Every structure is written in structure tokens, then in C-alpha cells.
Amino acid sequence: MKQLKKSIAACLALCLLWCAGCSRSAEQRQGFRVVTSFYPMYIMALNITQGVEGVQVDNMAGQQAGCLHDYQLQNKDMKNLERASVFVINGAGMESFMEKVTDSLPSLEVVNAGEGIPLLVDESGEENPHLWVNVSYAARQTDNIAMGLMRADPAHAEQYRANADRYIEKLSALEQEMQRRLKNCQTRNIITFHEAFPYFAQEFDLNIVRVVNREPDSQPSARELVETIREIRGTDVTAVFVEPQYPDSAADIVARESGAAVYTLDPAVTGEDSPDAYLRAMEKNLAVLCEALGGEQE
């Protein structure tokens, strides 16, 4: 009986040690958690943290249909943020839910990728938050995120810096290639169906004649469509641009009645969970623009 008690005690001790080891392993696996607000920030963070041991990157909003805009925080989002070491946001008003986050989690480290970047304002006085669609601004946002992660996790600062510099170099090379091939476009006037592209147009000297539908989750009115068709007929606009995340039925009507062609430009708000996803999206956009506007072909 005494021997049995000793065996049971030994087994219990081993179980306790094993459980404690599991607990410590779980804590070690959790490591430094970077949570991003949505897809463009996620891709930047993937590049900056690539190969850094113990760092996990999670995209809070997942693969949304488009930009965050009126995204409503869910319970799972708040639980996710409670476990975050840092929360990376685009800023510029894109994350309209931030007051709820900061009120509920005042100690959460927030990295604002849009800090210091000049904002465009539309005719109603509203700031445009689509900074990342400008390739140069995507590089600046990458730098802002890297600096934030270096402050929050100084043990891996050198790796964050080196990774960010490599990605910024790729972005800069892409921007220069786009500038070269779009420099002598036959026309620079375009019409878009969402206000995601003003920063992009500013970067590459394109003129957005009209944004048909500023609210991505709604359809333009019949009056807006008629005005757009009339405007196309009165200008040299030959291309109407839609986004892959939204229906293009209204654009098809405009094209059919005006003679303009419909093309797809991707603002990179959804896509593969790959570090090169943004680069590939912009390379595809370049090919589309060269075809639509008469830019230099490859």
C-alpha cells in the first residue's frame, strides 16, 4: 500500500511538471503578438516581422470585402486585441472604432502607420484615409510600423529595421518603374467608382475627373450615372475603373452608354496572405493602366 502511494505521488509530480512545462511552452509560443487592423497593414507587418522568432502577426478584420470604413468591432476582435502586444492601424480616420478600443484597452500599444503623412481632403472637407494605395506612402507607412515595433520590442529592433529597409527598397524600385512607364500616357483623365485612388492619382499625375460612387456599399443613382455618361462624352475619358472587391454592374452601364472601356484597379485591400501580395497587385495595376491609358508596355 505504501509503495502504491509513492507511485501515485510520483505520477502526480510528473503530471504537474508536465503541465507546468506545457504552460511555459504556451507562453513562449505566444511571444510578441502584432495585431493589424486590416489587410494592407497586415502585408506590411508580414514583411517587417519576416523570420523574427517568437513574433506572431494576426489580421484582425480578416478578408473584408473592401476597406474598413464603417467596420463594427465584434467580441472576438476585442478578445484578440486584449492579447495583442501592439495594434497596427492605418490611421487617417480609417479605423472609426478606435475610441472604443482605447477606452476599453487604455494600455494597448497602438502604432499609427499614417503618422506624419499629409492627407488629402475632398470637397466636403472629409480626409481621405487610403494612404497605402500610393506606393511611396506605403513605404512611409512601412517605416512608421517598423519604428513602432522597434520601440515596443527592442530585442528584435535590428531585424525589424533590416526587414523594413529591404521591403522599402522593393517598393521604391516599383514606384520608379511605374513612374517611368506612366510618364508619357496618351491620356491622364480617368473615372473611378470609389474614392480609393486620389493618393495613387496624385503620385502618378493622373486626373480623376469623377468619383461615381463614394459609398462603396451602395449603388450610384440613375442621375449620377446619366451625369457620368454625359461627362465622358464631353471629355477625352476613355477608361472607367472599378475595383475587384465591388460589383461592376453600374460601370458596365456607363461603358455601354458612353463608349468608354471598363478596367479593374486593385486597391490591395484583399488578397493572398503573402509578403509580396501588395507588390504583385501594384504590378498588375501598372499593366492595366498602361493598356487603358497608353502607357509604355513591358
C-alpha positions in Angstrom: 0.0 0.0 0.0 2.8 2.3 0.9 4.6 1.6 -2.4 1.3 2.3 -4.3 1.0 5.7 -2.6 4.6 6.5 -3.5 3.9 5.6 -7.2 0.8 7.7 -7.2 2.6 10.7 -5.7 5.4 10.3 -8.3 2.9 10.2 -11.1 1.2 13.3 -9.8 4.5 15.1 -9.5 5.4 14.2 -13.1 1.9 15.4 -14.3 2.4 18.7 -12.5 5.8 19.2 -14.1 4.5 18.3 -17.5 1.5 20.7 -17.1 3.9 23.5 -15.9 6.1 22.8 -18.9 3.1 23.0 -21.3 2.1 26.3 -19.7 5.5 27.8 -20.1 5.7 26.5 -23.7 2.3 28.1 -24.5 3.6 31.4 -23.1 6.7 31.1 -25.2 4.8 30.3 -28.3 2.6 33.3 -27.8 5.6 35.6 -27.7 5.2 39.1 -29.2 1.7 39.5 -30.9 1.2 42.1 -33.6 -2.4 42.6 -34.5 -3.2 44.7 -37.6 -6.5 46.4 -38.3 -6.9 45.2 -41.9 -5.2 43.7 -44.9 -2.8 46.4 -46.2 -1.3 46.8 -42.7 -1.1 43.1 -42.3 1.0 42.7 -45.5 3.4 45.5 -44.3 3.7 43.8 -40.9 4.4 40.4 -42.5 7.3 41.9 -44.4 8.7 43.7 -41.3 8.5 40.7 -39.0 9.5 38.0 -41.5 11.8 35.5 -39.9 11.8 37.1 -36.5 11.5 34.3 -33.9 8.6 34.4 -31.5 6.6 37.1 -33.3 3.1 36.4 -34.5 1.1 38.6 -36.9 -2.7 38.5 -36.9 -5.1 40.4 -39.2 -8.0 41.4 -37.0 -10.6 42.2 -39.7 -9.7 39.3 -41.9 -10.5 39.3 -45.6 -13.2 42.1 -45.7 -15.0 42.9 -49.0 -13.1 46.2 -49.0 -11.8 49.0 -46.8 -12.8 49.1 -43.1 -14.9 52.3 -43.3 -17.9 51.5 -41.0 -16.5 48.2 -39.7 -18.1 47.2 -36.4 -15.9 45.7 -33.8 -17.0 42.2 -32.7 -16.4 40.5 -29.3 -13.8 38.3 -30.9 -11.9 41.4 -32.1 -11.7 42.8 -28.6 -10.6 39.5 -27.2 -7.9 39.4 -29.9 -6.8 42.9 -29.0 -6.6 42.0 -25.3 -3.9 39.5 -26.2 -2.0 41.9 -28.5 1.4 43.3 -27.8 0.8 46.1 -30.3 -2.1 47.1 -32.6 -1.1 48.4 -36.0 -3.6 50.8 -37.7 -3.7 52.8 -40.9 -4.9 55.9 -39.2 -6.3 59.0 -41.0 -9.7 58.0 -39.8 -9.9 54.6 -41.4 -10.4 52.9 -38.1 -13.6 54.7 -36.9 -13.8 52.3 -33.9 -10.6 53.4 -32.3 -12.3 55.3 -29.5 -13.9 52.1 -28.3 -10.5 50.3 -28.4 -8.6 53.0 -26.5 -11.4 53.3 -23.9 -11.6 49.6 -23.3 -7.8 48.9 -23.6 -6.0 52.1 -22.5 -2.7 50.4 -22.1 -2.6 48.8 -25.6 0.3 50.0 -27.6 -1.0 51.5 -30.9 1.2 52.0 -33.9 -0.2 54.6 -36.4 1.1 53.8 -39.8 -0.2 57.1 -41.3 1.6 59.3 -38.8 3.2 62.3 -40.5 1.8 61.7 -43.9 -0.1 64.7 -45.5 -3.8 63.9 -46.0 -6.0 64.8 -49.0 -9.3 66.3 -48.2 -12.4 66.0 -50.5 -14.9 68.8 -51.4 -16.9 68.0 -48.3 -13.9 68.5 -46.0 -13.5 64.8 -45.2 -10.0 63.4 -45.0 -9.2 60.5 -47.4 -7.7 57.6 -45.5 -6.5 55.4 -48.4 -2.8 56.2 -48.0 -1.4 52.8 -48.8 -2.6 52.9 -52.4 0.2 55.5 -53.0 3.3 53.3 -53.3 5.6 56.0 -51.8 3.2 56.4 -48.9 3.1 52.6 -48.4 6.9 52.8 -48.0 6.5 55.6 -45.4 3.8 53.5 -43.6 6.2 50.6 -43.6 8.8 52.7 -41.9 6.3 54.0 -39.3 5.3 50.5 -38.5 8.9 49.3 -38.2 9.7 52.2 -35.8 6.7 51.3 -33.7 7.7 47.7 -33.5 11.3 48.6 -32.7 10.1 50.7 -29.7 7.7 48.0 -28.5 10.1 45.1 -29.0 13.7 46.4 -28.8 15.1 42.9 -28.6 14.3 42.4 -32.3 14.9 46.0 -33.4 17.7 45.3 -35.7 15.7 42.6 -37.5 12.7 44.8 -37.9 14.9 47.6 -39.3 16.7 45.3 -41.8 13.4 43.7 -43.0 11.7 47.1 -43.4 14.6 48.5 -45.3 14.5 45.6 -47.7 10.8 45.9 -48.3 11.0 49.7 -48.7 13.7 49.2 -51.3 11.3 46.9 -53.3 8.6 49.5 -53.0 10.9 52.3 -54.2 12.0 50.2 -57.2 8.4 49.5 -58.1 7.4 53.2 -57.8 10.2 54.3 -60.1 9.2 51.6 -62.7 5.6 52.9 -62.5 6.7 56.5 -62.9 8.8 55.6 -65.9 6.1 53.6 -67.8 3.2 56.0 -66.9 5.2 59.2 -67.7 4.0 59.5 -71.3 0.4 58.2 -71.2 -1.7 59.3 -74.1 -4.4 60.4 -71.7 -4.4 61.0 -67.9 -8.1 61.5 -67.3 -9.9 58.7 -65.5 -13.2 57.9 -63.8 -13.3 55.7 -60.7 -16.2 54.1 -58.8 -14.7 54.5 -55.3 -12.5 57.2 -53.7 -9.6 54.8 -53.0 -7.3 56.3 -55.7 -6.7 60.0 -55.1 -3.3 59.4 -53.5 -2.4 57.0 -56.3 -3.5 59.5 -58.9 -1.5 62.2 -57.2 1.6 60.1 -57.2 1.4 59.3 -60.9 -0.1 62.6 -62.2 -3.4 61.1 -63.1 -6.6 63.3 -63.1 -9.7 61.7 -61.5 -12.4 63.5 -63.5 -15.2 62.0 -61.3 -15.7 59.5 -58.5 -19.0 58.0 -59.3 -19.8 56.2 -56.1 -18.1 57.5 -52.9 -20.0 55.0 -50.7 -18.7 51.5 -51.7 -21.6 49.6 -50.2 -24.2 51.4 -52.2 -25.1 51.8 -55.9 -25.0 55.1 -57.7 -28.3 56.7 -58.6 -29.7 57.0 -62.1 -29.0 60.7 -62.1 -25.3 60.1 -61.1 -25.0 57.6 -64.0 -26.5 60.0 -66.5 -24.2 62.8 -65.4 -21.2 60.4 -65.6 -22.1 59.4 -69.1 -22.6 63.0 -70.2 -19.2 63.9 -68.7 -17.4 61.1 -70.5 -18.9 62.2 -73.8 -17.7 65.7 -73.3 -14.1 64.8 -72.4 -11.3 62.6 -73.6 -12.0 60.0 -70.9 -11.7 56.5 -72.4 -11.4 54.4 -69.3 -13.7 53.7 -66.3 -12.0 51.9 -63.4 -13.7 49.6 -60.9 -12.4 47.6 -58.0 -12.4 43.8 -57.8 -14.0 44.0 -54.3 -17.2 45.6 -55.5 -19.8 44.9 -58.2 -19.2 46.5 -61.6 -22.8 46.5 -62.9 -23.1 50.3 -62.8 -19.8 50.7 -64.6 -21.0 48.4 -67.3 -24.0 50.6 -67.9 -21.7 53.7 -68.1 -19.4 52.0 -70.5 -22.2 50.8 -72.7 -23.8 54.2 -73.0 -20.6 56.3 -73.3 -18.2 54.1 -75.3 -15.6 54.1 -72.5 -13.9 50.8 -71.6 -14.1 49.3 -68.1 -10.9 48.2 -66.4 -10.1 46.9 -62.9 -7.7 48.6 -60.5 -7.0 46.8 -57.2 -6.5 49.0 -54.1 -5.0 45.9 -52.4 -7.5 45.6 -49.5 -7.9 41.9 -50.1 -5.6 39.2 -51.5 -3.2 36.5 -50.7 -1.6 36.2 -47.2 1.8 36.7 -48.8 4.5 39.3 -48.2 4.7 40.1 -51.9 0.9 40.4 -52.4 0.9 44.3 -52.4 3.8 44.4 -54.9 2.0 41.9 -57.2 -1.2 43.9 -57.0 0.5 47.1 -58.0 2.4 45.5 -60.8 -0.9 44.3 -62.2 -2.4 47.8 -61.8 0.6 49.1 -63.8 -0.1 46.7 -66.6 -3.8 47.7 -66.6 -3.0 51.4 -66.7 -0.6 51.1 -69.5 -3.2 49.3 -71.5 -6.0 51.7 -70.6 -4.1 55.0 -70.9 -1.5 54.2 -73.5 1.5 53.9 -71.2 4.7 52.2 -72.0 4.3 48.4 -72.4 6.8 46.0 -70.9 
